Amino acid sequence: MLDRLVSELGPGQRIYLPGSAGEPIGLVRAFLEDAERTRNLDLTTTAIPGINPLSLDHLHDTARVTGLFMQPAFKAAQRSGQFRHLPVPYSGFTRHLHESPVFDTCIVHVSPPDTRGLCSLGPAVEFTPIVFERARRVVAIVNPQLPAIPGSEAIAFDRIDLAAEVDEPLRDYDAGRSNEESTRIASRIAGFVEDGAALQVGLGKVPNALFSLLHDRRGLRLHSGMLSDGVITLSATGALDPSFPPTSCVWVGTHRLYEWLRGRNGINVLDCKRTHGARSLGALDKFIAVNSALSVDLFGQCNLEIAARAMVSGVGGAPDFARAARHSKGGVSIIALPSSYGGGTKSRIVPRFGDEMVSLARTDVDVICTEHGAADLRGKSAHERAEALIAIAAPQHRAVLEAAWREMASRI
């Protein structure tokens, strides 16, 4: 049946392919075995670097891919127009999908239908409900290993035009054990998280370390783009508000996480219109948004996309959450990053951006955390902000930053 389904995904179509834990791995592998199938293909995908490998080499030269996240390997493809990186946050991509032409095919990855004939999207909803309402045809991979979650979005089986059952593991993600640096950064962030806070975090060692430091909190409300394994222990310790279901558009993690989610009540997996929309986020008080950056300049501007002069990612949902936290009553927009890289030879806090890119404006950031401390920028002038940021830079780079700021400050 998979062969028949793949044969229906012919050249020239406009297709939507979900990413994160929603990627139908077997279908993608089979589809890309023959580049001729992708002739004049117009593919939109939410593939995430480090989770969903996407090799453009397997596509026909005439295929075009649109995505939210850039990768260094796509550099030539972006210049030629084969890969189109959209520099928008999740809320912006939601609008783009509503305004773009109808899709020929929306691919969905779902659990087997329940007694009501509904197939759960399980741990990966993202933009799929937006697309399948605007697609001429819905093609489904029905996977027993995809956990049905009562609070996740679902699609009626009779709404599906073509389906194939494929029993295969989901894409997994494991940030690995937290190290001393990530734990120290997390400890700085934890000081801003009080009982009853609404919390957004991303993926990685720092979020994992942060969750491990919050077991003594009570009444925490999770509202995020992505959640992972750290929630399991946080839930078990009683730190979460039982009246507020942990809410995200994606859960991605290990097999243990997916089995924990299977059939679990009190979990919301919603489309990005609701997880990242201004109306939903505006209803959250004490909203603490924690996002990572690749570098920060002395004005407090943040680069989330460029490393070593190459684009390596996209902004994701960070602009949506950071701005919402800034406007939330009692909220805090926090950016976390190590102070240096390259064995300490290069500073992630820089005088001002040159080759880097401003992904978050200084007006959307309250606090910058490194392993050396937390720079609370609220209520500070430009000069005071620079002083606070230099104080949390790696010690070996502070003198250079101070000299650079003295020169910059003479002109502002």
ABEGO torsion letter per residue (X at the ends): XAAAAAAABBBGBBBBBBBEAABBAAAAAAAAABAAAABGBBBBBABBBGABBBBAAABBAABBBBBABBBAAAAAAAAAGABBBBBBBAAAAAAAAAABBBBABBBBBBBBBBAAGBBBAEABAEAAAAAAAABABBBBBBBAABBBBAABBBBBAAABABBBBBBBBBBBBBAEBBBAAAAAAAAAAAAABBBGBBBBBBBEAAAAAAAAAAAABBGBBBBBABBBAAAAAAAAAGABBAABBBBBABBBBBAAAAAAABGBBGBBBBBAAAAABAAAAAABBGBBBBBBBABBBAAGBBBAABBGGBBABBAEAAAAAAAAAAABBGBBBBBBBBABBGGGABBABBABBBABBBABBAAABABBBBAAEBBBABGBBAAAAAAAAAAABBAAAAAAAAAAAAAAAAAX
